[in-house]
């Protein structure tokens, strides 16, 4: 018996087991978040850096898109 070895009653053993699972789930969630952020960073780092001319063309296309849709600037 687990409680017999630790001097705990059933409620304490269950509470400790539940807390261990809560902690494990929180750590797993944090690990997944960090892994996802690392993948996003790796993807962003793999993108080419646009030149000034390319940036200008991108902003022109965005402005034209807003004009075409009739959206306020």
C-alpha positions in Angstrom: 0.0 0.0 0.0 1.3 3.4 -1.0 -0.2 5.2 2.1 1.3 2.7 4.5 4.8 3.4 3.3 4.4 7.2 3.5 2.1 7.3 6.5 -0.7 9.0 4.5 -4.3 8.2 4.3 -6.2 7.4 1.1 -7.3 11.0 0.5 -3.7 12.3 0.8 -2.4 9.6 -1.6 -5.1 10.4 -4.1 -4.5 14.2 -3.7 -0.8 13.7 -4.3 -1.4 11.5 -7.3 -3.9 14.0 -8.8 -1.5 16.9 -8.2 1.3 15.0 -9.9 -0.9 14.5 -12.9 -1.9 18.2 -13.0 1.8 19.2 -12.8 2.6 16.7 -15.6 -0.1 18.0 -17.9 1.0 21.6 -17.3 4.6 20.8 -18.1 3.5 18.9 -21.2 1.4 21.9 -22.3 4.3 24.3 -21.8 6.6 21.9 -23.7 4.2 21.9 -26.6 4.0 25.7 -26.6 7.7 26.1 -26.5 8.1 23.5 -29.3 5.5 25.3 -31.5 7.2 28.7 -30.9 10.6 27.2 -31.8 9.0 25.8 -35.1 7.5 29.3 -35.8 10.9 31.0 -35.2 12.6 28.4 -37.5 10.1 29.1 -40.2 10.4 32.9 -39.9 14.2 32.6 -39.9 13.9 30.6 -43.2 12.1 33.3 -45.0 14.1 35.6 -47.3 14.5 39.2 -46.1 12.7 41.4 -48.7 14.7 44.2 -50.3 13.5 47.8 -50.0 12.0 47.6 -53.5 10.1 44.5 -52.5 8.8 46.1 -49.4 7.6 49.1 -51.4 5.9 46.7 -53.9 4.2 44.9 -51.0 2.8 48.1 -49.5 1.6 49.3 -52.9 -0.3 46.0 -53.4 -1.8 46.4 -49.9 -2.9 49.9 -50.7 -4.3 48.8 -54.0 -6.2 46.0 -52.3 -7.8 48.4 -49.9 -8.8 50.7 -52.8 -10.2 47.8 -54.7 -12.3 46.6 -51.8 -13.5 50.1 -51.0 -12.2 49.8 -47.4 -11.2 53.0 -45.5 -7.5 53.5 -45.1 
